Amino acid sequence: MTARASSPLIGIPCDHRMIGPHPFHAVGEKYIVAVHDGAHAIPVLIPVLENPIEAVRLLHRLDGVMLTGSPSNVAPHRYGGQAPREGVLQDERRDATTLPLIQAALERGMPLLAICRGFQELNVAFGGTLFQHVEEVPGRMDHREDKS
């Protein structure tokens, strides 16, 4: 078996984004490069379909999962939060894909790395809640990525 054939497969759920009138699945390149170049693994992008792929169908083919950061937030109804402010991005398709995926991955003892939004998903998957605007909480840092 070649080194490439034995490389771990790391699933990365996509974001669902509209570019103009067209829907796209997207993952930040920095995450793909980190998995490929940093972990020497093969990134496998997981689509976030309207009818999500069952987690069990995915996980038996993967060696780990990376939950990435994103400009969007977990939908507040997923954790009993109030409706979001106008203009706050949410990604219902990603929520519907990642929340069951997290539970199934951890039940299997599969490695899972959660970054930024991914950590929010991990928290919500286990019944946690979120501050929708943590940057406005006194004493908390605005950790959002610079948009310039």
N, C-alpha and C positions, 0 to 999 in steps of 0.2 A: 504494500500500500504506500502511495506517495505521501509526502508531508502534507500536501494540499488536500488530499482525500481524507486525511485523518484530522484535519483542523476542526475545532469545535464550530458548531453552527449557533449563532446568537440571534435570536428573534428581536426585532425592533419594531414595535407598533408605530404606524404612520400617524400623522395628523391628517385630518380631512380639511382641505382648504379650497376656497373658491378663488380662481384666478380669472377675473372678468366673470363671464357667465358659465365658466367651465369648472367642474369639480376635479380636484387632483388629490392624490395621496402624496405626502411629503415627509421627509426626515432631514433634519439638518446634516449637512455634509460632515461637520466636525464629529458627529456621533458615529457615522459610518467609518470615517477614517480612524477614529479611536479603536473601534472594534477590529478593523482590518490590520492597521499598522501597529497599534499599541498592544492589542491582545493576541495578534496573529491568529485571529479567528475569521470566520466568514459571516458577514452581516446578512441576515435574511429579513427583508422588509415584510412586515405583517400588515396586510390591507385592513382598513377599518370600514367594512361594508355595512350597508343599511341593515342587512341580516348578518350579524357577525359570524365568522367561522368559529365553530366550537373549540374551546381551549384545548380539549383533549385531543382533537384531531391535529392540532399544531404541536403540542408539547412533546409528543412521542418522537418527533423528528428533530427537536432542538436540544441543545446542550445547556442553554441559558437564555435569559431574557434581559434586555436593557430597556428601561422605561426612561425616555428622554425628557428634557425640558421642552417647552413650547410656549408660543405667545398666548395660547389659550389657557383657560382655567377649567377645573372640574366643575361641572354644573352643580349649583347650590342645592338643587332638589335631591341630589345623590347623598347629601349629608344633613338634610333638614335645615339648610340655610335659607336666607331670604333671597328674593329675586335679585339678580345682579343689576348693577347700574347699566344704563344705556351705553352701548359701545364696548362693553367688556366681552371679549371673545370667549366662547365656550366651544367645546367639541364633543357633542353628544355621541357621535360614532366612536370616537376614541374611548370615551368613558365606557360605552357598551362593550367594547372589545377588551380593554385593559383590566377592568375590575374583576371579571370572572377569570381572566388569564392569571392575574396575581394569585388569587385563591388556589387555582389548580397548580400553578408552578410551585408554590410553597408547600402544598400538600404532598407533592412529589419530592420535595427536598431539592428542587432545582435552583441553581444559582440565579439570583435576580439582583440587578443593580438599578437603583432608582435615583434619578437626578432631577432636581427642581420639580417640575410638574409631576414627574414620575413618583417623587416622594409624596406629593399630595395624593396621588392615586393610591399609593400603598397605605397611607393613613386612612383614607376614606374606605378602602376595601376592608379594613379591619374595624370599621365603625367609628372612626375618628371624625372630627369636624375641622373646619378651616376658618381662619380670618380671611375674608375676601380681599381686604386691603391691608395686609400686615404692615406695609410701609407707612401707614397712618397711625399705627399703634405706638404710643409714646415709648421711647427707648428701643424701638425695633429699627433695623437697618433696611433701607430700600436696596434690595439685592438684585433688582431686575437688570437685565442686560441693557447696556447703552444702545439706543436705536440709531445713533449717528454713524 
